[in-house]
Amino acid sequence: MTVLLHQLSNLDTLTSAVMGGVGVQLQPIAGEVPVIQVCIEGRDELPIFVTCSDTQLICLCYLWTDEDVRADRRAELHEALLDLNPSVPLSSFGRVGQRYVLTGALARSARAEDVAHEVAVLSDNALDALDALADYLR
Amino acid sequence: MTVIKKLVTLLRGSARELGQSVVDNNATRIYEQEIVDAKASIAEAKTELTAVMAKEMQTARDIERIKGEIRRHEDMALQALDKTEEGLALKVAERVAALEGEMQAQTQAHAGFAVQVGRLKDLIRSAEARVREHEREVSIAKTTESVYRATQSISDSIGSTGSRLTSARESLDRIKKRHEDLADRMAAAEELDQEFGHKALENELAAAGIGDSDKSRAEAVMARLRARRAAGTGDGGAPAA
């Protein structure tokens, strides 16, 4: 955790700068793997989480859960996500357990500036996707 | 080529329950060890390859040298025959025969080295493919593990702070509402500024023809033009300062 936190110590300032000066807060999450929560002012419900493996830095934004999906439009939603995936720059749709996510991956050694850019794009894309796909949700 | 297939099977099964290890850690460790071993054998094979290639080149040079020697001795044998020095010619012919034996040995050695070079290159190629494949497997396995464990930590963290994830629609509505509120506030501030702020005073002053405004500037331009017309210099002289 300390390594990741050290690497991304100024991620809040950098993300804020990318997003035109909005407030950004970092919060480490306790657990078996390093996770940093990035909260963006005005988008508190859609935080971005940054975690890492040996080879990658992974940014995650949890969009909705299985429960949120309208059962009658589930297949349609999945098709829409597959169709959208190649078009959404830097981010991919996916699912972890019951949660639908938007993810972006960078090299483990990525600069904090690049992570900040990824976080900003992921947040914009997540909000955009949630808005665009809300019809498929309860 | 099997890791994604394995994942598909795992993710369809019970392993999708969070907290359960998605990937077999033991298998990952074995792959990691194999990567280390394969990399070591690649390094070893490359060193060996260098040595064998050097020997291959050396034997090639030797073969050329022996060929030259044979030709030189054959010429000498012919000269001896021309001078009917049969005994001398025979001695030289024996030397040629010995050189031919030597060349045959070197040619065989050269072919042997060439085969070895090919074998080592194949070995390196296949070991490198194995390293790449294992690295991909380990990377996918570890990334999967990280993502699932991170999600577990995040779920635990949300659970422990008492706040729960609101429904996606609620979240969206709140964010949108906040965004609209901000837009409304900015519009209201603009309106207030128009009514009471310094802009209002400026607007009033401008309306009364006081201060710098398009209207006052236009008047100044008109005055200048009239002055020029009155002076009768309509031919584009320097404008009045």
Interface residues (C-beta under 8 A of the other chain):
Chain A: I29 A30 G31 E32 V33 V35 Q37 G42 R43 E45 L46 F49 T51 C52 S53 D54 T55 Q56 I58 L60 Y62 L63 W64 T65 E67 D68 V96 G97 R99 T103 A105 L127 L130 D131 A134 L137 R138
Chain B: R16 E17 L18 V138 S139 K142 T143 E145 S146 V147 Y148 R149 A150 T151 Q152 S153 I154 D156 S157 L165 T166 S167 A168 R169 E170 S171 L172 R174 I175 K176 R178 H179 L182
